[in-house]
Amino acid sequence: MDTATGTIVADIFAKGPVSHVIAYSAGGDAVLRPRQSIDELPSPDTDMFSIRDGDTLEITGAIPGPLPPVIESYRNSAAELALSADGLTGLAQPSGYSHYFSSIDMQTLSVRSKFELYGTGGETSLALSRTGKTLAIGSYFTIQLCDVQAATCSGKVRAFPATVSAIALTSDDQYLVAGIHSTSNGSDHTLTREQLEAEEYHKIKIFDVPSLTKRGEINIKLLAGNYFAVHPKLPLLAVAAVDRVLLIDIRTATVVQTIVEGSRSMMAVTVAFSLRGDCLAAGFAKRIAIYCIKT
């Protein structure tokens, strides 16, 4: 989409369902898309992503997944893709096998390494540091930090009674932000609002890195999925909070601006900053809105 005019310049949706882990290459001339069964790829059983031309979205190549041959099959399709803040490194995780990972060079669109991280279990969200050396993993009940090169995990925070459904690191790698979401998706009507909040449903928590000491938290109604984004330069968090978009100061854990655009019938479901941080795109149920950010 041309953000200046709001017009669609190329359409990938006509070619089948699309997962949320689509990403541009570091140079912006290609797009990575999780492999679909209808894609015509060189090695359909082992490829994880199709590489598409950044202008036409036609397939130009593929990136293999990390699974060993005995289980590779269709499960090499990507479930998660985390990008470093400088856009040079991607870390991908295949569907169904959460302890396998591929490190991807986002300039050459080639696999740097494949590795396994055991003891993590049930990953639901990933985030990379600016340099791509540290991986933050949010699972059903824990958050932990892992060394990508050594393929080991150290720091861990536990005691979440709900899913860590989104996670992010600030561009200076000083703070980690986690979205805590009810595993019942808020459908347990026997609990009051006070009980939900007391049991840590629907919260955003902020931690110092690497100690993972909690810095602050905000009670907020959230949807499952990729509902927040960290500013590429500032400690500023954008949140798609069901019927509105919020801007949060990460250092103080306070809401600094509320953008009311949605409704219960047209919910805000995702947000993304531009590379320079001067624009914020918000995805609603039936449209995309782009806002200018003054910092």
N, C-alpha and C positions, 0 to 999 in steps of 0.2 A: 504494500500500500504506500502511495505517495503521501507523506504526512502533511505536506503543505496544502494539498488539494483534497485529501480524503478519498482519492480514487484508487481502485484496485488496479495494479499494473500487471500482476500475474496471479493465477489461481491454482493452488495445489489440491484443493478439496475435491475437484472433479475426479481425481485419481484414487479416491478411497479415503477411509477414515484416517485422521491424523492425531498422533499423540502430542502431549504438551511439551515434549523434550526437543522440539525443533530448534536448531541453532545455526547462526551464521559462522563461517570460517573467520579467522582473524583478519583476513584481508577483505572480507565482505563480498567476495566474488563467487562464493558457493554456499549452499545450504545443506545441513545434515538433517536427515529425516529417518526415524526408526523404520526398519525394514517392514514392509507389509507383504502379505501373501501374493498380492497382485503385481508387485514390483518385478521387473525383469533384471536380475542381477547376475554377475559372473558366477558366484557360488552361493546360491540361495539358502543352503543349509548352514553355512558358516558366517555369512555376512550379517552385521549388526545394524549398520546404517547404509542408506543409499546416499550418494553424493550427487547433488543437483546443481545445475547452473544457477547462479544468483539472479539472473535476469529472466530466463525462460522456464526454470524449474525442471528442465529435462535431465534425466539421469545421465551422469558422466562417469560414475565409478561407484565403489563401495568400500566400506571399512569392516573388517572381520571382527567377530566377537571373541570373548575370552574363554568360552566354554570348551572343555576337552571333547574330542570326537564322539565319545560314548554317549554324551548327553546334549550335543550341540543342537541338532534339529531346529525346530522353529523357535526355541527358547532363547536363541541369540539375539532376538529383537530387543532393543533397549527399553528398560523400564524407567531409568533415571539417567540424567546427564547433568553433571555439575561443571561449571566453567570458572576458571580463575578470573579475578577482577581485571587482569591485563588482557584477557581474551586469548592467551597463547596456549593454554592447557585445558583439556576436557577430560573428565573422568566419567566413564560410562559403566552402568551396571545392567546385566541382562535380566529379562523377565523370568521369575521363578527360581533363580539361584542367586541369593543375595550376597554371598561371600566371594563371588568372582568379579573382577574389575579389569577394565582396560584404560590405560593412560593414553590420550590422543593428542598429538601435535596439531593444534588448530590452524597452523600456518600451512603445513604440508598435507594435512588431513591423512596422517599415517599413524599407526600404532607405535608408541614408544615402548610400552611394556604391558605385560599381562601378569596379574598377581591375585592372590587370595588373602582375605582377611577373615580368619575364623574367630568365633566368640562374639561376633557383633549381633547377628541374628535379627530377622524381621525388619530390615531397613525400610524406612518409608520416605526419607529425604536425605539429600547429600549437599554439601557445600565445600568449595575449595578455597584455600587461602590465595592471596594475590600471586604468590610465586608458584602455586600448584604443588607445594611440598607437604602441606598439612590438609587432611581431609576431616571434616566434621560430619558425623553420622547421627541422624535422629531416628530412633526406632520406636517400637510400641511403648517402651517404658524408660528408655535411657537416651542420654546424649554422650558421645565420646569423641575424642580427638585421636587421629591416626597419622603416623608418618608414612607417606606414600612410598618413598624410596626404600625404607626398611620393611614396609608391609607389616607394621606393628601398631597396636593401639595402646594408649596409656590412660590419659585422663578420662574419667567417667562420672556422670551425674545420674543418679537413679531417683526413685520415689515419685514417678509420675503415674497417676492412676488413669491416664488416658494417652492417646497417640500423639507423638511428636510428628505432626503432619507437614511442617515446613521448617526450614533451618537456613541461616545465612550468616556469613562473616562480613564485617565491614571491610572497606578497602585497605585500611591500615592494619588489619588483622588484630585489633585490640579488643573487639567485642564480638560475641556470638549472640544471635537472636533466634529464638525458637518459638514456634506456634504450637500450643498445646490444645488439642481438640478432643472432644468427647468421643469415645469409641462407639457410642450409641447414636452419634450424629445429632444429639440433642432431642432424641425421640422418646426418652424416658420421662413421661409426663407425671410420674409419681414423685419426682424431685422438684422442690421449689427452686426459684432463682438463687436464693441464698445457699441452698444445699449444693447446687451445681458449682457455684463459685467457690464454696468452701472445699469442695473435692477437686479443685483445680481444673475444672472443665472450662474451655474457652478462655485461655490466657495467652498473652505474649510475655515471655520471660527473656531477660537480658543478662548475659554472663560476661565476666572478664575472661580474657584469653592470655595465657594458657591455663590459668588456675581453675577455670570454670566455677569461680565464685559468683553467686547470684548478685547482680547489681541492682536489679529492679524488675517490676512486672506490671502489667496492665490487664485488668479484667475487660474482656471484649467478646462480642459474639462473632464467631468465625465459621467459615465453611472449610471443609476438607479440601486440600489441594494446594496449588502454588498461589497463595493469596497475598504474598508480600514481596517487596523488592527493596534492596538497600541501594542508596545513592552511590554512584561510582567514585565520589570524592569526599563526601561529607558523612558524618554519623547521623544520617536521616533515613527513616524507614517509611515506606509507603505501604498501606494496608488496605486490601479490599475487604471491608467489614460489612458484608451482606448488602445493606442498602445505602452505603456511603463509602467514600475513600478518605482515609486518615493519613496525615503526615505526623510522624512521631520522632522526637529528639531522643536518640538512643542513649546518650550520656545521662539524661535525666529521667528517662522513661515517662515522658509527658507528651500529650497530644498538642501539637503546635498549630495545626490547621485541620479543619473538617470540610471536605468537599461533598456536599449532598447532591447526588445526581441520580441514584437508583431508587428502587422501591422494592417492596416484597415480591412484586410480580416481575421486576426487572433487576435482578441482583448483580452487584459487582462481584466478579469471580476471579479476576486476575489483574495485576499491575506490572509495569516495566518502565524503568528509566532509560532515556537515551544515553549513548556512550559518554556524552559531555555532561549529562545531568541537568540540562536545561529544559527538558521536556519529560512529561510523565504520561504514559498511555495507560488507560484503564479499560478493561474489557467487561462489558455488561452482557446480559443475556441476549440482546438483539443488536448491540452496536458497540463501537469503540470510540472513546472520547480521548482527546489529547489536550493536555494542559501545559501552560508555560510555568516554569518553576523559577521563582526569584529567591536567590540565596544571598 
